[in-house]
């Protein structure tokens, strides 16, 4: 999903997408490089989650605007602004495409980066037991202290305690669950209650949007297989 669209755009000379894709790829490549370097810097996890959270929110906003424009066009509201239906519909579909595309691709990169960073920090492993023991005042996502009060640059951040009693920076654990597509504790792998983490009704659409992006990704990934199965059924039944 990252390479194929730009190849098609080069073939048909759709330069706008190529420019946007290039800017996204350059910054994401730099962030991914920072996430995979050894040893990992202390500020790298926060940098990674900030970038992908920005793209996630941006794609959400662009998608909503595109959907709103499409609905306004269907109801004929574009006439009030003296905009042709074809023009407004094209704009809505274009924004909706960019929003969904950036959302899906950025979540794939974010998942890979989250795995790499957490594995290097040592409090997480996809299989087996972590290589390090989690201390009470350490965030397992970023590897930094949760409360820093013993220097001139004292930092007090909001924290979040999971049902398993492990405590994290609120920003880190939200980035881990929403941006990194993880729904388990980074240390003990107990399932995270997302409804409890996002109790506000204004925050829950972000969770639903993430599920939508995952559904679109699986649909696109399995589309060739589905087409082949349908073609095989048609050929077997003699419908072609």
PyMOL commands that set and color helices and strands:
alter all, ss='L'
color gray80, all
select helices_A, chain A and resi 4-12+15-36+44-74+77-81+85-121+170-179+194-197+201-236
alter helices_A, ss='H'
color red, helices_A
select strands_A, chain A and resi 147-148+155-156+159-161+167-169
alter strands_A, ss='S'
color yellow, strands_A
deselect
rebuild
show_as cartoon
